[in-house]
């Protein structure tokens, strides 16, 4: 159980492209970014979501290290809207765990989601994060209350690890103090296999395991029969398109379907 919710559903707020990235619209500016994020927060909460995760999903092409403008814009936006956030929330900065921790500390977020362990060949190049350095930074900023959700199967990447995914999960829980394990498909909006999820959950026992990508109305109950929760983005957007705004009617329908099932547990 996370944040006092059984089988928690965490809804995504995908920031539009931010300053410094190719897709950023300078004519619309920062105020438009804030308004878009504000609307997504309202739609998720009005639809009954359990928690929210903020992410700079549209900062494409992706970089492994965040720049100052990304951190500043995300922190400014979330900080400006804090009074409107009524549910637990977390931070994900693609693909920079220290940046996510910094924003989480500044905004009193409850958790971060990141790729923190392993070595990958990816669309962004060679990828080998240092979880020890991240946790040292977490200690430095007095971030002990920030939970860390480990995405152990990075999207847009292929692991160079020869161990099974369940052995990686067990190792990460033991060596790296994971608060939760996330299982992803190969890309945003694509689900992992149910078999992979089941093997990981069996391996880590009481540590929460969440489905990180590709959850929708058709598969959510199957995934939640095994997982402790899910992070949901694309399927809650208008027309099921990742870059579109959140559709409150999709959120409401999704949460009603989940709650009907959760009430019987």
Protein Blocks (a to p, Z undefined) as FASTA:
>chain_A
ZZhiahiacddddddddehiaklcfknommlmmmmmmmmmmmmmmnopabdcdddfklcc
ddfbdcfklmmmmmmmmmmmmmmpcbdcdddddddfklmmmmmmmnopabdcddfedcdd
dfkbpcdddfklmmmmmmmnopmlpccdddfbdghiacfbfbdfklmmmmmmmmnopabd
cdddfbehiacdfklmmmmmmmnomaccddfehpafklmmmmmmmmgbdcdfklmpghhi
akbccdfklmmmmmmmmmmmmmmZZ
